Structure formats: C-alpha cells, structure tokens
C-alpha cells in the first residue's frame, strides 16, 4: 500500500496471489479522475481499465483492476524503486521508505 503516512489516505494498493503472475490494484475514486488506474515508472507507462466497487471508507468507491507482474511498468518499478499514479490534474510519486526497497523485489518474487 502506498499513501499518506499515519493516515487513512491510501493512493494505491497492490496485492497478489502467490505465484499467480497477476496483480490486483485498487485506488479510491476521486471526482476529477477518469475511471482508470494510470501508472508510470522510469518512463514506462500503462493505463488499466477499472471496475468500481462501493466502499464504506471512500465516498466515491474504490476502483479495481488487474495487471500482469510482467507488464513493463512493473518491471521498471522493480528496478528503480518508485511508481507514480497520475490523472488529468495530478501526479503522485510513490517511493519505498528507506530500508524497505528490498520488499518491492520480494513482493514480485512472491507474486511470480
């Protein structure tokens, strides 16, 4: 999960089933954002179509999408250690906290 420290403000969540090679992404819906999850890492970009689910935590709901761990944007994320999500009026860069960069690689090894 990436978000604002010490808050409920989550920007992007990535989960997987071990060995599946598939990621599940979720992100709160914001009023001005298209219903896609758009990601960038080190110049590689990808836009994922989403489904929207109701949420007790976020008024607009949660957008969900699937991706392959082999997608270029995630392979670049593994190498450079940062990922950004963006929309028409924002770009938020998410960087591993000091000392936790190795967890990115461990996550992708687990996911397959």
Backbone as JSON, one array per atom type, in Angstrom:
{
  "sequence": "XXXXXXXXXXXXXXXXXXXXXXXXXXXXXXXXXXXXXXXXXXXXXXXXXXXXXXXXXXXXXXXXXXXXXXXXXXXXXXXXXXXXXXXXXXXXXXXXXXXXXXXXXXXXXXXX",
  "N": [[0.84, -1.18, 0.0], [0.47, 2.2, -0.77], [0.47, 5.48, 0.45], [-0.54, 8.4, 2.33], [1.46, 9.0, 5.08], [0.67, 7.79, 8.34], [-2.13, 8.0, 8.13], [-5.49, 7.52, 6.78], [-5.42, 7.87, 4.14], [-5.08, 6.39, 1.29], [-3.26, 5.85, -1.6], [-2.68, 3.93, -3.57], [-3.11, 0.44, -3.79], [-1.51, -2.68, -3.98], [-1.91, -6.07, -4.51], [-1.5, -9.66, -4.51], [-1.91, -13.07, -5.5], [0.08, -15.64, -4.41], [2.57, -16.7, -6.69], [0.98, -16.34, -8.94], [1.44, -14.45, -10.95], [-0.11, -12.3, -11.44], [-1.38, -9.13, -10.59], [-3.51, -7.44, -8.31], [-5.0, -4.38, -8.27], [-5.97, -1.48, -6.43], [-7.65, 1.62, -5.9], [-8.78, 4.63, -4.47], [-11.71, 6.25, -5.73], [-11.68, 9.4, -7.24], [-13.32, 12.53, -7.76], [-12.5, 14.03, -10.12], [-11.02, 12.3, -11.61], [-10.5, 10.08, -14.35], [-12.04, 6.84, -14.81], [-9.86, 4.93, -14.57], [-6.76, 3.28, -13.8], [-3.83, 4.8, -13.94], [-0.45, 4.4, -14.46], [3.07, 5.07, -13.94], [6.55, 4.51, -14.31], [9.82, 5.31, -14.28], [9.66, 6.23, -16.94], [8.22, 4.29, -18.32], [4.85, 3.63, -19.04], [1.45, 2.78, -18.22], [-2.0, 2.17, -18.63], [-4.81, 1.1, -16.94], [-7.97, -0.39, -17.25], [-10.79, -0.1, -15.11], [-12.98, -1.5, -12.6], [-15.62, -0.35, -10.55], [-16.19, -0.35, -7.12], [-18.36, -0.25, -4.29], [-17.62, 1.47, -1.23], [-17.14, 1.66, 2.25], [-15.31, 3.29, 3.34], [-14.48, 5.2, 1.46], [-16.14, 7.74, -0.12], [-16.7, 7.93, -2.92], [-16.19, 5.39, -3.74], [-14.19, 2.49, -4.68], [-11.76, 1.92, -7.13], [-10.9, -0.9, -9.04], [-8.51, -3.07, -10.59], [-6.81, -5.43, -12.72], [-3.5, -6.64, -13.39], [-0.55, -7.76, -15.11], [2.37, -9.09, -13.6], [4.51, -9.0, -15.23], [4.22, -6.8, -16.86], [5.65, -3.96, -18.49], [5.74, -1.51, -16.95], [5.67, -2.41, -14.32], [7.93, -4.04, -14.21], [9.89, -2.08, -14.53], [9.42, -0.6, -12.2], [10.3, -2.48, -10.33], [13.02, -2.29, -10.8], [13.74, 0.46, -10.45], [12.5, 1.34, -8.11], [10.42, 3.14, -7.64], [7.08, 4.31, -8.22], [4.53, 5.93, -9.99], [1.26, 7.3, -9.85], [-1.17, 8.78, -11.93], [-3.31, 11.42, -13.19], [-5.62, 13.58, -14.93], [-5.21, 15.99, -13.53], [-3.23, 15.59, -11.65], [-0.22, 14.08, -10.33], [1.24, 11.62, -8.58], [4.02, 10.56, -6.95], [5.29, 7.55, -5.74], [7.43, 6.26, -3.44], [9.58, 3.79, -2.11], [9.98, 3.47, 1.4], [12.92, 4.42, 3.27], [15.21, 1.76, 3.53], [13.36, -0.19, 2.9], [13.26, -0.94, 0.28], [14.03, -3.45, -0.7], [11.83, -4.98, -0.24], [10.11, -4.56, -2.33], [11.14, -6.08, -4.46], [10.97, -8.61, -3.22], [8.19, -8.84, -2.99], [7.42, -9.03, -5.72], [8.77, -11.38, -6.44], [7.41, -13.21, -4.83], [4.83, -12.94, -5.95], [5.21, -13.9, -8.52]],
  "CA": [[0.0, 0.0, 0.0], [1.13, 3.49, -0.77], [-0.45, 6.52, 0.87], [-0.05, 9.43, 3.22], [1.88, 8.4, 6.34], [-0.15, 7.97, 9.54], [-3.49, 8.44, 7.79], [-6.28, 6.57, 6.01], [-5.34, 8.32, 2.75], [-4.37, 5.37, 0.5], [-3.2, 6.24, -3.01], [-2.69, 2.74, -4.42], [-2.81, -0.83, -3.14], [-1.16, -3.78, -4.86], [-1.94, -7.36, -3.86], [-1.42, -10.76, -5.46], [-1.95, -14.45, -5.01], [1.43, -16.16, -4.62], [2.86, -17.47, -7.89], [-0.04, -16.14, -9.98], [1.87, -13.56, -12.02], [-1.16, -11.29, -11.62], [-1.57, -8.17, -9.51], [-4.79, -6.77, -8.14], [-4.76, -2.99, -7.86], [-7.14, -0.71, -6.02], [-7.38, 3.04, -5.7], [-10.03, 5.36, -4.25], [-12.24, 7.08, -6.8], [-11.72, 10.84, -6.99], [-14.28, 13.09, -8.71], [-11.97, 14.53, -11.38], [-10.18, 11.29, -12.25], [-11.16, 9.06, -15.17], [-12.15, 5.54, -14.14], [-8.73, 4.08, -14.94], [-5.57, 3.42, -12.98], [-2.72, 5.14, -14.84], [0.8, 4.27, -13.71], [4.32, 5.38, -14.64], [7.77, 4.26, -13.56], [11.03, 5.46, -15.08], [9.34, 6.47, -18.34], [7.24, 3.31, -18.79], [3.5, 3.95, -18.57], [0.38, 1.84, -18.55], [-3.31, 2.56, -18.14], [-5.62, -0.09, -16.71], [-9.41, -0.21, -17.07], [-11.18, -0.47, -13.76], [-14.35, -1.67, -12.14], [-15.8, 0.45, -9.34], [-16.9, -1.03, -6.05], [-18.76, 0.6, -3.17], [-16.69, 1.43, -0.11], [-17.56, 2.38, 3.44], [-14.25, 4.23, 3.7], [-14.34, 6.26, 0.46], [-17.46, 8.11, -0.6], [-16.87, 7.64, -4.34], [-15.93, 3.99, -4.0], [-12.84, 2.02, -4.95], [-11.52, 1.37, -8.46], [-10.05, -2.08, -9.01], [-8.04, -3.53, -11.89], [-5.8, -6.49, -12.72], [-2.34, -6.41, -14.26], [0.46, -8.82, -15.08], [3.63, -8.66, -12.99], [5.48, -8.85, -16.32], [4.0, -5.55, -17.59], [6.86, -3.13, -18.42], [5.72, -0.52, -15.88], [6.01, -3.07, -13.05], [9.32, -4.45, -14.29], [10.68, -0.88, -14.27], [9.23, -0.34, -10.78], [11.21, -3.39, -9.62], [14.42, -1.84, -10.96], [14.02, 1.83, -9.98], [12.0, 1.5, -6.75], [9.33, 4.11, -7.47], [5.93, 4.17, -9.1], [3.66, 7.11, -9.9], [-0.06, 7.23, -10.48], [-1.46, 10.12, -12.42], [-4.6, 11.71, -13.81], [-5.6, 14.85, -15.66], [-4.79, 17.15, -12.73], [-2.31, 15.21, -10.57], [0.78, 13.03, -10.48], [1.73, 11.31, -7.25], [5.13, 9.61, -6.99], [5.33, 6.71, -4.55], [8.78, 5.75, -3.29], [9.74, 2.94, -0.94], [10.61, 4.1, 2.56], [14.31, 3.98, 3.44], [15.39, 0.43, 4.08], [12.32, -1.15, 2.52], [13.29, -1.17, -1.18], [14.14, -4.88, -0.98], [10.49, -5.56, -0.14], [9.5, -4.5, -3.65], [11.58, -7.29, -5.17], [10.4, -9.77, -2.54], [6.77, -8.88, -3.37], [7.3, -9.55, -7.08], [9.2, -12.78, -6.43], [6.28, -13.95, -4.28], [3.69, -12.91, -6.9], [5.56, -14.69, -9.71]],
  "C": [[0.88, 1.24, 0.0], [0.08, 4.54, -0.4], [0.24, 7.51, 1.78], [0.25, 8.8, 4.58], [0.92, 8.75, 7.48], [-1.54, 8.5, 9.24], [-4.22, 7.29, 7.09], [-6.26, 6.92, 4.52], [-4.45, 7.36, 1.96], [-4.44, 5.78, -0.96], [-3.33, 5.04, -3.93], [-2.35, 1.52, -3.57], [-2.53, -1.86, -4.22], [-1.2, -5.06, -4.04], [-1.81, -8.44, -4.94], [-1.65, -12.07, -4.74], [-0.59, -15.04, -5.36], [1.55, -17.02, -5.87], [1.94, -17.25, -9.07], [0.45, -15.32, -11.17], [0.89, -12.44, -12.3], [-1.27, -10.42, -10.38], [-3.02, -7.7, -9.49], [-4.48, -5.38, -7.61], [-6.06, -2.38, -7.39], [-6.71, 0.71, -5.67], [-8.72, 3.73, -5.45], [-10.42, 6.18, -5.49], [-12.16, 8.53, -6.36], [-12.57, 11.47, -8.09], [-13.7, 13.48, -10.07], [-11.18, 13.49, -12.17], [-11.0, 10.37, -13.14], [-11.15, 7.73, -14.44], [-11.13, 4.55, -14.69], [-7.66, 4.24, -13.87], [-4.42, 3.6, -13.95], [-1.44, 5.19, -14.03], [1.99, 4.6, -14.59], [5.47, 5.01, -13.71], [8.94, 4.37, -14.52], [10.78, 5.65, -16.56], [8.4, 5.45, -18.95], [5.88, 3.68, -18.21], [2.53, 2.85, -18.96], [-0.9, 2.37, -17.93], [-4.18, 1.32, -18.08], [-7.09, 0.3, -16.53], [-9.81, -0.73, -15.7], [-12.66, -0.82, -13.67], [-14.45, -0.84, -10.87], [-16.65, -0.32, -8.35], [-17.25, -0.02, -4.96], [-17.75, 0.43, -2.04], [-17.27, 2.21, 1.06], [-16.54, 3.46, 3.81], [-14.16, 5.42, 2.75], [-15.68, 6.52, -0.2], [-17.7, 7.72, -2.06], [-16.65, 6.19, -4.69], [-14.46, 3.71, -4.27], [-12.79, 1.51, -6.39], [-10.61, 0.17, -8.31], [-9.68, -2.48, -10.44], [-7.03, -4.65, -11.68], [-4.69, -6.13, -13.68], [-1.43, -7.63, -14.16], [1.73, -8.27, -14.42], [4.7, -8.42, -14.06], [5.27, -7.58, -17.14], [5.22, -4.64, -17.42], [6.87, -2.11, -17.27], [6.09, -1.16, -14.53], [7.44, -3.61, -13.06], [10.25, -3.26, -14.03], [10.6, -0.51, -12.79], [10.17, -1.22, -9.96], [12.64, -2.89, -9.67], [14.68, -0.49, -10.31], [13.47, 2.12, -8.59], [10.96, 2.59, -6.55], [8.28, 3.89, -8.56], [5.09, 5.42, -8.92], [2.29, 6.76, -10.46], [-0.42, 8.65, -10.85], [-2.85, 10.18, -13.04], [-4.5, 13.07, -14.47], [-5.04, 16.03, -14.86], [-3.85, 16.78, -11.58], [-1.3, 14.17, -11.05], [1.38, 12.82, -9.1], [2.8, 10.23, -7.37], [5.18, 8.87, -5.65], [6.69, 6.02, -4.51], [8.84, 4.89, -2.03], [10.41, 3.72, 0.18], [12.04, 3.6, 2.7], [14.39, 2.61, 4.11], [14.37, -0.6, 3.65], [12.31, -1.46, 1.02], [13.36, -2.66, -1.51], [12.78, -5.58, -0.92], [9.76, -5.52, -1.48], [9.86, -5.77, -4.43], [10.98, -8.54, -4.53], [8.92, -9.94, -2.89], [6.61, -9.5, -4.76], [7.78, -10.99, -7.2], [8.06, -13.65, -5.91], [5.14, -14.04, -5.29], [3.95, -13.77, -8.13], [5.58, -13.89, -10.98]]
}
